[in-house]
Amino acid sequence: MISLEPYSFEPTQVSSQSPPSEQQDEIHDELTIWSYYDMTYSNSLFETAHPGVKVHSTLIEYNDIVETYINAFLTGEGPDIIILDGIQMNYFNGIDALEDLSSEAYDSKEYLNIIPKNQIPISSSFDLKKLIALPIEITSALTFYRADVLEDNGFPSR
């Protein structure tokens, strides 16, 4: 029997293009991100790739992030970006609380070209008029089966 064990790794240190003191002086834009997981490493990568942008992340408990965002939306104090689990999208499909990411302002066409077409509705509003999310990962689903058992029971096996 095969045992699958979780693994972890230490990310490599991101080298910056200029010393931190110089980067601080060159901040032109800031992004606020709310997420249910630690974004520290991703923030470093993004800031290195986009000099002049400072990313501020807030870690919010997985079970609280939807309610926290909806309350912030109602008071006009939400983040620029929110990271949600796919299952949490159902809270937002029917309300007008997220931007339309397919608008020209977001230039999302290059990303849409790499997202499988059957995944677009999952990231869209119920009426399919707005793209309200961009998946950061697309999981694959695999099915393993024994052809002989399917054939013995009259099912297609190939």
Summary of the structure (lengths in Angstrom):
residues: 158
radius of gyration: 20.8
end to end distance: 25.1
largest distance: 71.2
contacts: 309
relative contact order: 0.10
helix: 35%
strand: 11%
